């Protein structure tokens, strides 16, 4: 392959990896209070039970 194809591949892969690293660095956990966490856990338990019934 010509040299410019290799350069293009390196630039594309660098952009993908760089974008993923920026996304990881800027991700922040959601500030949830206890009531919200409780509702989330209840919903997850309900969905797990529903999935077990359906399977």
C-alpha positions in Angstrom: 0.0 0.0 0.0 1.2 3.5 -0.6 2.5 5.6 2.2 -0.5 8.0 2.2 -2.9 5.1 2.9 -0.9 4.2 6.0 -0.9 7.8 7.1 -4.7 8.0 6.6 -5.2 4.7 8.6 -3.0 6.2 11.5 -4.9 9.4 11.5 -8.3 7.7 11.5 -7.3 5.3 14.3 -5.8 8.2 16.3 -9.0 10.2 16.0 -11.1 7.2 17.2 -8.8 6.5 20.2 -8.5 10.2 21.0 -12.3 10.7 20.9 -12.8 7.7 23.2 -10.2 9.0 25.7 -11.8 12.4 25.8 -15.2 10.9 26.3 -13.9 8.8 29.2 -12.2 11.8 30.8 -15.3 14.0 30.6 -17.8 11.4 31.9 -19.1 12.2 35.3 -21.3 10.1 37.6 -24.9 11.3 38.0 -25.6 12.8 41.4 -28.5 10.7 42.6 -30.2 10.9 46.0 -31.2 7.8 47.9 -34.8 7.8 46.7 -33.8 7.8 43.1 -31.3 5.0 43.7 -34.0 3.0 45.5 -36.4 3.4 42.5 -33.7 2.4 40.0 -32.8 -0.7 42.0 -36.5 -1.6 42.3 -37.0 -1.2 38.5 -34.0 -3.3 37.8 -35.3 -6.1 40.1 -38.7 -5.9 38.4 -37.1 -6.2 35.0 -34.9 -9.1 36.1 -37.9 -10.9 37.4 -39.8 -10.3 34.1 -36.9 -11.5 32.1 -36.7 -14.7 34.2 -40.5 -15.3 33.6 -40.1 -14.7 29.8 -37.1 -16.9 29.3 
